[in-house]
Amino acid sequence: MDFLVDLGDVCVARATREHISAIERLLADDPTSPQHVATTNLVSDDMLGEGPQGADLEEAFARIDADPNQDLFVVLDDGDRAIGTMQLSLLPTMARGGGIRGVVTGARIRAGADSIIIARRVVGWLAEHARERGARVLIIITDKNRAHIHGFYTTMGFRQSHEGLVLPL
């Protein structure tokens, strides 16, 4: 596997098809997920149960993987287990003088004593990676009810400068 960066006790790599189930578990282990399972360990398949009906994560992965403006990452521990994930979308815009916006979604690091330390290093690397890909601003999208994580992002220099609205389709 090609690691994009070695951050000491964890590495960041591009996600592969083999990571889909781990990513699904990481995304489900969040209070905003309808499948939330509170844990301090990587969620196991038997705890998670079946995924949402009609969800085709293989198809979603294929669309993301084929798009050069999408980066789906996994954070791997020293045993090559996926303990984190995030997606970086590069969005060319007319705003900011035609600048590219880096938009981060689905950012998760598994809960644990070292999760804040790992997340700080990963987000720092992600900001640099987005800059290298041409982004002039990095936007983190996270649910409003994840107040605990909002504080973390502000310590990393992010500002709550915009309000977003969602229309389920």
KAPEUR-V942718 format. One record per residue. N is the residue number from 1. D_LAST is the distance of its C-alpha to the last C-alpha in Angstrom with 1 decimal. Layout:
# KAPEUR-V942718
N|D_LAST ; N|D_LAST
This chain:
# KAPEUR-V942718
1|36.9 ; 2|36.7 ; 3|36.3 ; 4|35.0 ; 5|36.8 ; 6|39.1 ; 7|38.7 ; 8|41.6 ; 9|40.5 ; 10|37.1 ; 11|35.9 ; 12|32.7 ; 13|31.9 ; 14|29.2 ; 15|27.3 ; 16|28.3 ; 17|27.1 ; 18|29.5 ; 19|27.6 ; 20|24.3 ; 21|25.3 ; 22|26.7 ; 23|23.6 ; 24|21.6 ; 25|24.2 ; 26|24.3 ; 27|20.6 ; 28|21.0 ; 29|24.0 ; 30|22.3 ; 31|22.0 ; 32|18.2 ; 33|17.7 ; 34|17.4 ; 35|20.3 ; 36|22.4 ; 37|26.1 ; 38|28.3 ; 39|31.0 ; 40|33.3 ; 41|33.4 ; 42|31.1 ; 43|29.2 ; 44|30.7 ; 45|29.1 ; 46|30.8 ; 47|29.4 ; 48|25.8 ; 49|25.9 ; 50|23.4 ; 51|20.1 ; 52|16.7 ; 53|16.9 ; 54|15.6 ; 55|15.5 ; 56|17.4 ; 57|18.6 ; 58|21.3 ; 59|19.0 ; 60|17.0 ; 61|20.5 ; 62|21.7 ; 63|19.1 ; 64|19.8 ; 65|23.5 ; 66|23.8 ; 67|22.3 ; 68|25.2 ; 69|23.1 ; 70|21.8 ; 71|24.2 ; 72|23.5 ; 73|26.4 ; 74|28.2 ; 75|30.9 ; 76|33.8 ; 77|36.6 ; 78|40.2 ; 79|39.7 ; 80|36.8 ; 81|34.4 ; 82|30.8 ; 83|30.7 ; 84|28.0 ; 85|25.1 ; 86|23.0 ; 87|21.1 ; 88|22.2 ; 89|20.3 ; 90|22.5 ; 91|20.9 ; 92|23.3 ; 93|23.0 ; 94|25.2 ; 95|25.4 ; 96|28.4 ; 97|30.5 ; 98|28.2 ; 99|27.9 ; 100|25.8 ; 101|23.5 ; 102|23.4 ; 103|20.3 ; 104|20.8 ; 105|18.1 ; 106|18.8 ; 107|22.4 ; 108|24.4 ; 109|28.2 ; 110|29.4 ; 111|31.2 ; 112|34.9 ; 113|37.9 ; 114|37.4 ; 115|33.6 ; 116|33.8 ; 117|36.6 ; 118|34.7 ; 119|31.4 ; 120|33.5 ; 121|35.1 ; 122|31.9 ; 123|30.0 ; 124|33.2 ; 125|33.3 ; 126|29.6 ; 127|30.3 ; 128|33.3 ; 129|31.5 ; 130|28.8 ; 131|31.7 ; 132|33.5 ; 133|30.5 ; 134|30.6 ; 135|28.2 ; 136|29.5 ; 137|27.2 ; 138|25.5 ; 139|22.3 ; 140|21.4 ; 141|17.9 ; 142|18.3 ; 143|17.1 ; 144|19.2 ; 145|20.7 ; 146|22.4 ; 147|25.2 ; 148|27.7 ; 149|26.2 ; 150|25.9 ; 151|29.6 ; 152|30.2 ; 153|28.3 ; 154|30.3 ; 155|33.5 ; 156|32.5 ; 157|32.4 ; 158|28.7 ; 159|28.3 ; 160|25.6 ; 161|25.6 ; 162|22.0 ; 163|19.4 ; 164|15.7 ; 165|12.8 ; 166|9.3 ; 167|6.2 ; 168|3.8 ; 169|0.0
